[in-house]
């Protein structure tokens, strides 16, 4: 089985008010120092993980499209030297659709990037300003066209279920997005994350989220429209044509091993969870002193792994195979899933079952958190 590699670039031009990712604004970045640190961290991880060739690489952030293309090329060259690349490897880079970053698309493609995920977020200038984005809608459209010319595969993100957003407004915006003809879309409902400016605005009464019923209606509309356009949901918020699913994200949701390097990056290997130092300066110091950026490495008990595998896998349209999980973690099925609640949820149309495989239905998807809370066996969660 091919391995996945995640590389975190923590820097952004501006912190968006909804974002709780590990992103930081700095006046300047010492690229040479960061290249040395990321390569050292990668070498340490390869020495610990070893094994399979890489099937996917994902540059996340932050804003990886702010990385100099020469740095991207150097990291990819090192990754290939350390692990080797599987045939037709997927190499994704997250990018903002600004004209400055789009100007680098040709060089990023030359460096080895073959898939780009653009953080468009909205096709409306007023909403983009409210979301704190630095690009405008027309600029995003031009970036999409430029990306389509340079990369074999392209995805872009939109945020919906915004305060006071109507079904007509979202229907119109989603129809425009689908008309671009990309093979993948990530469509996220706005959530108020702790520690963000939007969370502060919410506490102060300056922001009122869209109601749950209205959000559920928009979710249902989204599923219907994307399915009709040939991009059904393969994960709760991700839609793709058949065969165009993000291989890297599938590795994560299927609870397979992946290496994570860079500030704040998480990883899984051989039953261990790894976490890198979150603050960029602390990460650099750790790598320069110890040769790696790991702040925590913890063995995961089998019940915890099984619980995480269930909670992640049930987000996928393909569901999970309980027999596979039983064998993988050495845990009996009755300790994985509450059979009585599974039967009840199946009877009311919230979940489906096909032999040992179980998944959440379209009717259950809007209530995913509640369904998962019922389905995963209490003993497993407590363990």
N, C-alpha and C positions, 0 to 999 in steps of 0.2 A: 504494500500500500504506500503511495507517494505521500511524502510529508508536506506540511504547509509551513510557511514562514511569514510572520507579521513583523513589519518594521515601522516603528512609531517616530514620526517627526513632529515635535511638540509645538512648533512655532506658528503663529497666526499674525496677520496684519492688524486684526482687531478681534476682541472677544465678543461673540454674539450673545444677546441677553437670554437665549433659551439653552445655551450649550453648557453641558456639564462634563464634556470630554477633557482630557488632560492637554489643555492648550494654553500657551503663554505668549505674551507680546514682549518682544525685546527690541531695543533700538538697533542692535547689530548682532550678528552670529558669526563666530569664528569657524568657518566651514572646514578648514584643515583639521582643527581640533575635533570637530564633530565627526569627520570622516574617520579619523584614527580611533575614536571612541566606539563608534558603531561597528567598525570592522573588528576591533578587539572583543566587543561584546558578542558579535556573531561567532567568532572563533571559539570563545568559551562555551557558547551554547552548542556548537557543532561537536565539540569535544565531549560534552555531556550527553548529547542526544544521539549523535551518530546515525547510522542506519540508512533509511531509504532516500532515494533521490527526491528532489522537490517537485511537487505537482502544481503548487501555486505559491505565489508571493504577493503580499498585499502591503502597499505603503499607505498607512493611515495617519491621522493626526487629530489636532493641528491641521496644517495645510501643506501636504507633501508637494503640491505643485509649486511651492515657493523654493523647493530644493533646487540647487543648480543641477542641470542635467548631467554634468560631469560627475557629481557626487552619486546620483542615481546609478550611473553606469559603473562606477567603482564598486558600489555595494552589490550590484548584480553580478559583476565579474567575480567578486569574492565568494558570493553565495554559490555560484556554479562550481568554483574551485573546491569549496568545502563539501558540498553535498552532491553536486551534479544535478542536471535538469532532466526531468522526465519528458518524453516526447509531448509536444504541444502544450508546454507549461503555460498556465494562466498567470500573467503578471499585471496586477491592477494597481493603479495610483489614483487616490482621491484628489480632486482638483476643484478649485473655485473657478467659475466661468468669467473671470475678468479678462480684459484684453491683454493685460500684462502677462498673465499666466498662459493664456491661449497662444501667445507668441512663442512659447517654449514647447508647444505640442510636437512639432516636427523633431526637435532635438530629443525630447523624451521618447518618442517612438524609435529614433535611431539608437537610444541607449538600451532599448529592450522592452519598454512598456508596450503591451499589446491590448490592454483593456483600461478604460478610464471611467471613473465614477464622478460625475459632475454635481456639485452641491448647488443646484439651481435654486431650490426651495420654493420659489414662486414665479409666476409669469406676470405678476402685477407689481408695478413700481411702488405703489403705496404700501403694499404688504411687505415688499422687500425692505423698504426703509424701516417699517415697524419691527421687522426681524433683525434689524441691525446689519444687513448685508451691504457690502461695499459696491456691488455691481447693480446695474439696472436690467430691466427685462430685455431690451433690445441687445444689450451687450451679451446677455446670456444666450440669446438666440444665435448671435454670431459665433460665440464660443462653441455651441453645439454643432454648428455647421463645420467649423474648423476641426473639431474633434472627429466628426464623422469622416473627414477626409484623411485623417492620419492614423486612426486606430481601427483594428479589425472588429473590436467589440466596445460598446458604449452603453453606459447606464446614466441616469440622472435622478436626483432626489427632489421630491416635493413634500411640503408640510401642509396638512389640511386640518380640518376641525378647529379652525381658528375662532376666536371670540366673534360672535355675531355672523359667522360665515353662513351663507344660505346654500341650500342644495343647488339652486340654479347657478350660483357663482362657481361652486366647486365642479359641477357638471361641465360647465363651459371650459374651465381651466384644464380639467382632466382630458376633455376631448381634444384640446389643443396639444397637450402633451403626447397623447397617443398618436396624433397625426404626424409627429416627427419620425415615427417608424423605428425607433430604437428597439433593441431586442430585450431590454431589461429596464424596469422602473422600480425605484424604492419610494414608497408612499407612506409617510409617517404621520400619525395623528399627533398634534401638539400635546406634549406633556410638560407639566411644570416641575422641573427638576430641582431638588434642594441645592442651595448654594448659588443659584443663578440669579440674575437680575430680575427675571420674570417671577421667581419665587418671592423676592422682596416686594415686587409690585403687587403680587397677589395678597400678601400679608397686609399691605397698606391699603387694600381696596381699590387699587388702580387698574387691576386686570381681573376680568370675570371670564373664566373658561366657558367654552360652549357646553351646554347641558349634555348629560349622558345619553338621553334619548336622541337628541339631534345628532350627536357624534355617531351613534350606532346606525342611524339612517344613512349618514355619509359613508360609513364603512361598507354597508350593504351595497350602496350605489357603486362604490369603487370596485367591489368584487364583480358586480354584474358587467360594468363597462370594460374592465380589463379582460375578463373572460371572453366577452364578445369580440374583443380586438385581438384575441390570440395570445394574450399575456396573462394567463391565470396566476393566482397567488400560489407560489410553491412554499412560501413561509408567510407568516401573518402579514408582514408589511412589504414583502418583496414579490415582484411579478416578472415573469419571463416567458419567452417562447421556449418550447421544448428543446432542451439541449443547451440553452443559453443561461441557465442558472449560474450564479456565482459559485465557482468550485471552492473558492477559499471559504466563503461563508457556510457552505454545506459541510465542510470539514468541521467547522465550529459547532453547528447545530446538530451534527451527527455524533458529537462528542468524541471526535478523533483527536489524535495528538497534533499539536502545532507548536512551533518555536516562536517566542515573542521577544524581540529585542528593542531597545530604545526606552526612553523615559516613560515609566508607568505601564509598560507593556506586560500583559499577562501571557502565560503559556502553560501547556500541559505536556508532560512526557513521562511515560512509564509509570503512571499512577501518582506522579508528583505535580503540584501546582507551583508555578514560578511567578514572581512579581518583581519588576524592576523598580528602582527608585523613581518617584514621581516627578520631583522638581528637577528641571534640567541641570542646574548647577550641582546638585547632589549626585545625579547620575554620572556626570562627567568625573567628579571627584572619586566616586567609587570605582569606576572603570580604570582610572589612572592609578589608583592605589592598589586595587585587588585584581584587575584584569577582567572584571565583569560588573554589570550593573544590578545584580540581584540583591534585593533587600529582604526577600522572604522566599524560602523554598520549603514546601510542606507536603508530606505524604498524605494522600487523600484516602480515608477509609472507604472500603467497598460500598457501604450503604450511602455515603455521601456522593460517590461517583455515580451510583445507580440513580439516585434522586436527581442529580444534575442532568444525567443523560435523558431521563424521562421528561423533565421540565423543558429541556431544549428540543428534544426530538418531537414532542407533541405540538410544537409550533409549526412543524413541517406538514405540508399536505400529505406526504407519504406516510406520516405517523411513525411509530416505533414497532419493532418486532420484539415482543416480550420474551420469546424463546432465546433470541440472540442475547438479550440483556441478562437472562438467567445464567446462561453459559459464561458470558463475559465476566460477570461480577460474582458468580457463585451464590446467588440469592434466589430463593424460591419465588415463584410468580405471586403467590399470595402475599409476600412481603413487598412486592413491587407495586401492585395495583389492588385497590379495594374492590374485590369482585362484585360485591353487592351494589356498590355505587356505580360500577361500570355497567352492570345490567340496567340499572335505573336510567343512567344517562343515555344508554343506547336506546332504551324504550321511548324516551322523550325526544330523541333525535339530536342530542348534543354530541354524541360520539358515534363512530362506526367501528366495526370489528370484522376482520377477514382472517380467519384462522388465528394465528398468534399475533397478527399485526393489528394495532389499535391506533386510531387517529381521531381528531376533532373535526366535526362536520362544519359546513358553512354556517349552519344555525348556531353552533357552539362557539365559532371563532370570535364574535363580538364579546363573548363572556369568557374569554380564554382563561383569565386569571382565576375566576371562580370555578371553572370546570377543572383546572389543574389542581386547585385546592381540594376538590372533592375526590379526584381520581387517584392521586398518588397516595399510597398507603401511609397511614399515620405513623406506623412503626418505622417506616423508612425515613420519613421526614425527621422524626425525633432522634433517630440514630445519628 
